[in-house]
Amino acid sequence: MSAIGRRAFLATAGALAASAVPAHAQHNVPNSSGSEAPKLKAPPNSCDCHMHIYDGARFPPARPGPQSRMQSNASVAEYRLLQQRNGTQRTVIVTPAAYVTDNRVTLDAIEQLGRAQTRGVAVLHPTVTDAELKTLADGGIKGIRFTVFDPASAAVSIDMIEPLAKRVADLGWHVQIHMRADQIVDNGDLLQRLPTPVVFDHMGRLPQPAPLDHAAYRIIRAMLDKGRTWVKLSGAYMETNVGAPSYADKTVVAQSYIQAAPDRMVWGSDWPHPTEKEKPDDATLFDLLSQWAPAAAHRQRILVTNPEALYGFAKAA
């Protein structure tokens, strides 16, 4: 067997092993509570579309200090344990705020996890050069993220969104938005005129107790109806009054989005959960999809088909 053939065989064998985790298996995953596998079986080629890699030993944070929310035990080796637990095989790595605009940790993790199965979302400033954009694109980057919900930890600012969106539109990238609901309302006109597809993090962080009555929900729904907007079904522990394990007050939000645009929903673990001091149970978070999307066809879209469209993964056979 050739070296290339051997690598392909090993990659396929590893993917099949990850998808065949028995429901009763025990898994100890750093930055995750519990040890049981999810009850929900992940379809082949399922994608975790939102997670972060932190590797302080090899890539020190660009902004040290508690405001960076740097995480330990969150390198590629630890993330592979979560893949084994949940049964996901594809991954989208999002550069966290601790690294500001240093995307090397994300590019390195894409290579470690495998280019065929992994994509990335970078954080940039308008000073990025065209050559740097090409390097990022060649390395598997498919979008840029703007996390502005917390000024103390923000690596970017709202005024950077439109200039950068214009720079990356021709690359076919999207703009990923992590804002509070009030910020979405304040910047609704900006978000709706961007030349790229828009992806809302964590279901738009709509506040309780009446999330669907908030003006931010109306903006997101209007953008979904126009066909170039996506929502990440992630961060169930954000903006919830009920909390674990049911996160019941997030169900109405997730179901409303899925009903509106089932072909533009994706799921993400948000591991290693940098906003959370008490780490959630990742099996519980994955199993929420059974309630949010009871139809197996919808889960197939959310976990497999939609990530293929948004991130350019090869279509499953």
C-alpha positions in Angstrom: 0.0 0.0 0.0 1.3 3.5 -0.9 1.9 6.2 1.7 -1.0 8.1 0.4 -3.2 5.1 0.4 -2.2 4.2 3.9 -3.0 7.7 5.2 -6.4 7.5 3.5 -7.1 4.1 5.0 -6.1 5.2 8.5 -8.2 8.4 8.2 -11.3 6.3 7.1 -10.7 3.8 9.8 -10.5 6.5 12.4 -13.7 8.2 11.2 -15.6 4.9 11.3 -14.3 4.2 14.8 -15.4 7.6 16.0 -18.9 7.0 14.6 -19.2 3.6 16.3 -19.0 4.6 19.9 -21.3 2.5 21.9 -24.1 4.3 23.8 -22.9 2.9 27.2 -19.3 3.9 26.7 -17.6 6.1 29.4 -15.6 9.1 28.3 -13.6 11.5 30.4 -13.2 14.6 28.4 -11.4 17.7 29.8 -13.6 20.9 30.0 -16.8 18.7 30.0 -18.8 17.3 32.8 -20.3 13.8 32.8 -18.8 10.8 31.1 -21.7 9.1 29.3 -22.0 9.1 25.5 -25.0 10.8 24.1 -28.2 8.9 23.5 -28.5 10.4 20.1 -26.3 8.6 17.5 -24.4 11.0 15.2 -24.9 10.2 11.5 -21.8 9.5 9.5 -19.9 12.7 8.6 -21.6 14.7 11.4 -19.9 18.1 11.9 -19.2 20.1 15.1 -19.5 23.5 13.5 -18.3 25.6 16.5 -15.5 24.8 18.9 -12.1 26.3 19.9 -8.6 25.0 20.2 -6.2 26.5 22.9 -2.6 25.4 22.9 -0.8 27.7 25.3 2.4 25.6 25.3 2.9 25.9 21.5 0.9 29.1 20.9 0.9 31.5 23.8 -2.1 33.8 24.0 -1.7 37.1 22.2 -3.4 38.9 25.1 -2.5 37.3 28.5 -4.7 37.8 31.5 -8.1 36.7 32.8 -10.0 38.8 30.2 -8.6 36.5 27.5 -10.4 33.5 28.9 -7.5 31.3 28.0 -8.4 27.6 28.5 -6.2 24.7 29.6 -6.4 21.1 28.5 -8.1 22.2 25.2 -5.6 21.2 22.5 -6.3 18.9 19.6 -5.5 15.8 21.6 -8.2 16.7 24.2 -10.7 17.6 21.5 -10.3 14.2 19.9 -11.7 12.7 23.1 -14.9 14.8 22.7 -15.2 13.5 19.1 -15.0 10.0 20.4 -17.7 10.8 22.9 -20.1 12.5 20.6 -19.3 10.6 17.4 -18.8 13.7 15.3 -16.1 13.4 12.5 -16.0 16.9 10.9 -15.0 20.0 12.7 -15.1 23.8 12.3 -12.5 25.5 14.5 -13.1 29.1 15.5 -10.1 31.2 16.7 -10.9 32.3 20.2 -10.4 35.9 21.6 -7.3 34.9 23.6 -5.3 34.8 20.3 -6.7 38.2 19.0 -5.8 38.0 15.3 -3.1 35.2 15.6 -4.8 32.4 13.7 -1.8 30.0 13.7 -3.3 27.8 16.4 -6.4 27.3 14.2 -4.4 26.6 11.1 -2.2 24.1 13.0 -5.3 22.3 14.4 -6.9 22.1 10.9 -3.7 20.3 9.8 -3.7 18.0 12.8 -7.3 17.0 12.5 -7.1 16.7 8.7 -7.9 19.1 5.9 -10.6 16.9 4.4 -12.6 16.9 7.7 -11.8 20.3 9.2 -12.4 24.0 8.4 -11.7 27.2 10.3 -13.1 30.6 11.1 -10.5 33.3 11.6 -10.4 36.6 13.5 -8.9 39.5 11.5 -8.3 43.3 11.6 -8.7 45.5 8.5 -4.9 45.6 8.3 -4.7 42.1 7.0 -3.0 41.8 3.6 -4.2 40.1 0.5 -1.3 37.7 0.8 -2.3 36.8 4.4 -5.9 36.2 3.3 -4.7 33.8 0.6 -2.6 31.9 3.2 -5.7 31.6 5.4 -7.8 30.4 2.5 -5.3 27.9 1.5 -5.2 26.7 5.1 -8.9 25.9 5.3 -10.4 29.2 6.6 -13.9 29.8 5.4 -15.1 32.8 7.4 -14.3 35.5 9.9 -15.8 36.0 13.3 -16.7 39.2 15.2 -17.1 38.6 18.9 -18.2 41.9 20.4 -20.6 40.9 23.1 -18.1 41.6 25.9 -15.9 44.8 25.4 -13.5 43.5 28.1 -12.5 40.5 26.0 -13.3 41.7 22.4 -10.5 41.4 19.9 -12.4 43.2 17.2 -14.9 46.1 17.0 -18.2 46.6 15.2 -16.7 49.2 12.8 -14.4 46.5 11.4 -17.3 44.3 10.2 -18.2 46.0 6.9 -14.7 46.8 5.6 -13.6 43.2 6.3 -16.8 41.7 4.8 -16.0 43.5 1.6 -12.5 42.1 1.6 -13.5 38.5 2.0 -16.6 38.4 -0.1 -14.7 37.4 -3.2 -13.2 34.5 -1.3 -16.6 33.0 -0.8 -16.2 33.4 3.0 -19.0 34.3 5.5 -19.1 36.7 8.4 -19.9 35.1 11.8 -21.5 37.4 14.4 -21.4 36.9 18.1 -23.4 39.8 19.5 -25.8 40.4 22.3 -29.4 40.8 21.2 -29.4 44.5 21.8 -26.3 44.9 19.7 -28.0 43.0 16.8 -30.9 45.5 17.0 -28.6 48.5 17.1 -26.7 47.2 14.1 -29.5 45.6 12.1 -29.1 47.8 9.1 -25.3 47.0 8.9 -25.9 43.3 9.2 -28.5 43.3 6.5 -26.4 45.1 3.9 -23.2 43.0 4.3 -22.1 41.5 0.9 -21.3 38.0 2.5 -23.5 35.3 4.0 -24.0 36.0 7.7 -23.8 33.3 10.5 -25.3 34.1 13.9 -23.5 32.5 16.8 -25.4 30.8 19.7 -28.9 31.4 18.3 -28.5 35.1 18.5 -28.3 35.2 22.3 -32.0 36.2 22.6 -32.9 37.1 26.2 -35.5 35.4 28.4 -38.3 35.2 29.3 -39.8 36.0 25.9 -37.0 35.5 23.3 -39.2 35.4 20.3 -40.7 38.8 21.2 -37.3 40.5 21.0 -36.6 42.8 18.1 -33.3 40.9 17.5 -35.3 37.8 16.7 -37.3 39.7 14.1 -34.1 40.9 12.4 -32.6 37.4 12.3 -35.8 35.9 11.0 -36.0 38.6 8.3 -32.4 37.8 7.3 -33.1 34.0 7.3 -36.1 34.6 5.0 -33.8 36.3 2.5 -31.8 33.1 2.2 -28.2 34.2 2.9 -28.2 33.9 6.7 -27.4 30.9 8.9 -27.8 30.2 12.6 -25.6 28.1 14.9 -27.6 25.9 17.2 -25.1 26.2 20.0 -24.6 27.7 23.5 -27.7 26.4 25.1 -26.3 27.6 28.4 -26.4 31.2 27.3 -29.5 33.3 28.0 -31.4 30.5 29.8 -33.4 30.8 33.0 -34.1 27.0 33.2 -30.5 25.8 32.7 -29.2 22.3 32.7 -30.1 19.6 32.0 -33.2 20.5 29.9 -32.5 24.1 28.9 -36.2 24.0 28.1 -36.5 27.7 27.5 -34.1 27.4 24.6 -36.2 24.8 22.8 -38.7 27.3 21.4 -35.9 29.4 20.0 -34.1 26.4 18.3 -37.4 25.0 16.9 -38.5 28.3 15.5 -35.2 28.7 13.6 -35.3 25.1 12.3 -38.9 25.5 11.2 -38.0 28.8 9.3 -34.8 27.6 7.6 -33.9 23.9 8.2 -31.4 24.1 5.3 -29.4 26.8 7.0 -29.0 25.5 10.6 -25.8 24.0 11.9 -24.8 22.6 15.3 -21.8 23.3 17.5 -20.5 22.1 20.8 -18.8 25.4 21.8 -16.1 23.2 23.5 -14.2 24.0 25.7 -17.0 26.3 26.7 -14.8 29.4 27.4 -17.7 31.5 28.8 -18.5 28.9 31.4 -16.7 28.4 34.8 -18.8 25.2 35.4 -18.4 23.1 32.3 -21.6 21.6 30.9 -22.2 18.0 30.0 -21.5 17.7 26.3 -23.6 14.6 25.9 -26.6 16.5 27.3 -25.9 19.4 24.8 -25.8 17.0 21.9 -28.9 15.2 22.9 -30.8 18.5 22.8 -31.0 18.0 19.1 -33.5 15.2 19.6 -35.9 17.8 21.1 -35.0 20.7 18.9 -35.1 18.6 15.6 -37.3 15.5 16.3 -37.2 14.6 12.6 -34.2 12.5 11.6 -34.2 14.3 8.2 -33.7 17.6 9.9 -30.9 16.3 12.0 -29.2 14.9 8.9 -29.3 18.4 7.4 -28.1 20.2 10.6 -25.2 17.8 11.2 -24.2 16.7 7.7 -25.8 18.4 4.7 -25.8 22.0 5.8 -22.1 22.0 7.0 -21.2 20.6 3.5 -22.9 23.6 1.9 -21.6 26.3 4.3 -18.0 25.1 4.8 -17.3 23.2 1.5 -16.9 19.7 2.8 -17.2 16.9 0.3 -20.7 15.7 -0.1 -21.3 12.4 1.7 -21.8 9.4 -0.5 
